Amino acid sequence: MGKNVWLALVLIMILPIMCLTVSCAKEATQSQPAPTLQPEAPTAMVRPVGKGGSMQADGLQTGATGREAAAMAFVTENIYFAFDSATLSDQAQEILNGKAEYLRSNSGVAITVEGHCDARGTDAYNMALGERRAESVRGFLVDLGISADRLHTLSYGEERPVAMGQNEASWAKNRRAQFVIN
């Protein structure tokens, strides 16, 4: 009977180790070139989302009509912020001037400005910072003559990153205001 006990103990120790070893095997991956920050051609498609028929960037699209291309350009061009800041840079203001032109020529369009943050800071702080960023963009557009009734804000804080790295390049991509056409 002593032999059976030892055999049982050995099996109890070996089986979990084998399971962990097999389940943790890594897949072979091919190295791919890093994506460029400036796409050569439009790479996003505008699609309806939710009950209100909202539009946001998603996937690839070819052959967009003029109106679809304008909407696609509107939602794919984000506003980026410095670390721990909701202040609009000169480049951000230039982009927002173009977005204001789009909104003036499409008076029936309402948008949601989404504020995003990188992963540094507490959840509560990042939610508040994301809201300040969205409100900063909204306020700038209102100052340019866009009706406040057409502009809504929403903060996601750090909950929806576009870059998953833990370095400045990734964090910079996540500190943004994004646009959704409602």
Order of alpha helices (4+ residues) and beta strands (2+ residues): alpha-beta-beta-alpha-beta-alpha-beta-alpha-beta-alpha-beta
